[in-house]
Every structure is written in structure tokens, then in C-alpha cells.
Amino acid sequence: EVQLVESGGGLVQAGGSLRLSCTVTGFTFDDYGIGWFRQAPGKEREKVSCIGAKDDSTDYAYSVKGRFTISSDNAKNTVYLQMNSLKPEDTAVYYCHGIRILTSTNYWGRGTQVTVSS
């Protein structure tokens, strides 16, 4: 079965860094696109970053461009989100998201809390 499990969230001061990890099971990266979403209290879930299933192309939300970096390690079945220069407005629950290209099936992790203090 397909599972996505996030880790690496926590409390950090503004300007600090965190690295989130998403370990995926049940599929290969060649068949999926993987991304990160986040949702702050009272706000809609928004896309943060995504990485191509095979070509490693990346995309970022305007608000995080230049500060966040998405990467993958296929040998470890893990996708990372390196977050630098964190701001209080980055505070949210971060969700790992996977989509199977062939079927357009979506999968979600349960989320990891990121809190950035001023």
C-alpha cells in the first residue's frame, strides 16, 4: 500500500532552518510526482513545492522561492524540503503529497507541524 510519512517539523526561530523528510512506500519515484503543501490555521492549503517524477524538475511557490529547496533520494525513497531563512508566516502544518502519473491518484501524508517564532 502507498504511504507517505513526514518528519522533521518542529519549533525554530525566525531566520533558522529546518529540513523536512517524506518517506514513501508502495511506489517508485519514476511513476510519481512528489510535493509539499502547507496549511496554516484558518487558511487554505497551498502548494509549496513539487518535484518531477522522473526529470527532477522543480517548482516553488512565490512565497518560498529562493529560501526552500526540494530534493529527492531515490535510494532512500525520501523527498526532502530544506527550509532556510524561515519566517513566522511559514508556520503551518506541512504535508507531503504524491500523485501517481498514470492514474492521477493522489496520496497525502498526515503532516508535520512547523512553527517559526519571531
C-alpha positions as CSV (number, residue, x, y, z in Angstrom):
1,E,0.0,0.0,0.0
2,V,1.1,3.6,-0.6
3,Q,2.2,5.5,2.4
4,L,3.8,8.9,2.9
5,V,5.3,9.8,6.2
6,E,6.6,13.2,7.1
7,S,9.2,14.1,9.7
8,G,11.5,16.9,10.7
9,G,9.0,19.5,11.8
10,G,9.5,21.5,15.0
11,L,9.9,24.9,16.5
12,V,12.5,27.2,15.1
13,Q,13.3,30.9,15.5
14,A,12.9,33.3,12.5
15,G,15.9,33.1,10.3
16,G,16.6,29.5,11.2
17,S,16.4,26.3,9.1
18,L,14.6,23.0,9.1
19,R,14.7,20.0,6.8
20,L,11.5,18.1,6.3
21,S,11.6,14.5,5.1
22,C,8.9,12.5,3.4
23,T,9.5,8.7,3.2
24,V,7.3,7.0,0.7
25,T,6.5,3.3,0.4
26,G,4.4,1.4,-2.1
27,F,5.6,3.0,-5.3
28,T,8.6,4.2,-7.1
29,F,9.6,7.8,-7.8
30,D,9.7,7.1,-11.5
31,D,5.9,6.8,-11.5
32,Y,5.0,9.7,-9.2
33,G,5.3,13.4,-8.7
34,I,6.0,14.4,-5.1
35,G,5.4,17.7,-3.5
36,W,4.9,19.6,-0.3
37,F,1.8,21.5,0.8
38,R,1.2,23.5,3.9
39,Q,-1.8,24.8,5.7
40,A,-1.9,27.5,8.4
41,P,-4.8,27.8,10.8
42,G,-7.8,29.3,9.1
43,K,-6.2,29.3,5.7
44,E,-6.5,27.2,2.6
45,R,-3.9,24.5,1.9
46,E,-1.3,25.8,-0.5
47,K,1.3,24.2,-2.7
48,V,4.8,24.9,-1.5
49,S,7.0,22.9,-3.9
50,C,7.0,19.9,-6.1
51,I,9.5,17.8,-8.0
52,G,9.1,15.9,-11.2
53,A,8.6,12.2,-11.1
54,K,11.5,11.4,-13.4
55,D,13.2,14.5,-14.7
56,D,13.8,16.1,-11.3
57,S,12.3,19.4,-12.4
58,T,11.2,21.6,-9.5
59,D,8.6,24.2,-8.9
60,Y,8.1,26.6,-5.9
61,A,5.5,28.9,-4.6
62,Y,6.5,32.5,-5.0
63,S,6.5,33.0,-1.2
64,V,9.2,30.4,-0.6
65,K,11.3,30.8,-3.8
66,G,14.9,31.3,-3.0
67,R,14.5,30.0,0.5
68,F,13.2,26.5,0.2
69,T,14.8,23.6,-1.8
70,I,13.1,20.3,-2.7
71,S,15.2,17.3,-3.4
72,S,14.9,13.5,-3.5
73,D,17.0,10.5,-2.7
74,N,15.6,7.6,-4.6
75,A,17.8,5.0,-2.8
76,K,16.1,6.1,0.4
77,N,12.7,6.6,-1.1
78,T,12.7,10.0,0.5
79,V,11.9,13.5,-0.6
80,Y,13.3,16.5,1.4
81,L,12.3,20.1,1.8
82,Q,15.2,22.2,3.0
83,M,13.8,25.4,4.5
84,N,16.1,28.3,5.1
85,S,15.6,31.8,6.3
86,L,12.3,30.8,7.9
87,K,9.7,33.4,8.6
88,P,6.8,33.4,11.1
89,E,4.4,33.3,8.1
90,D,5.9,29.9,7.2
91,T,4.2,28.5,10.3
92,A,1.9,25.7,9.2
93,V,1.3,22.0,9.0
94,Y,3.4,20.7,6.2
95,Y,2.0,17.8,4.2
96,C,3.8,15.5,1.8
97,H,1.8,14.8,-1.4
98,G,2.2,12.3,-4.0
99,I,0.4,11.8,-7.3
100,R,0.6,8.7,-9.5
101,I,1.1,9.9,-13.0
102,L,-0.6,7.0,-14.7
103,T,-3.9,7.2,-12.7
104,S,-3.7,10.7,-11.3
105,T,-4.3,9.2,-7.9
106,N,-3.4,11.5,-5.0
107,Y,-1.8,10.5,-1.7
108,W,-1.3,12.5,1.4
109,G,0.8,12.2,4.5
110,R,-0.6,13.1,7.9
111,G,1.5,16.3,8.2
112,T,4.2,17.7,10.4
113,Q,4.0,20.9,12.3
114,V,6.4,23.7,11.6
115,T,6.4,26.7,14.0
116,V,8.5,29.7,13.4
117,S,8.8,32.2,16.2
118,S,9.7,35.9,15.7
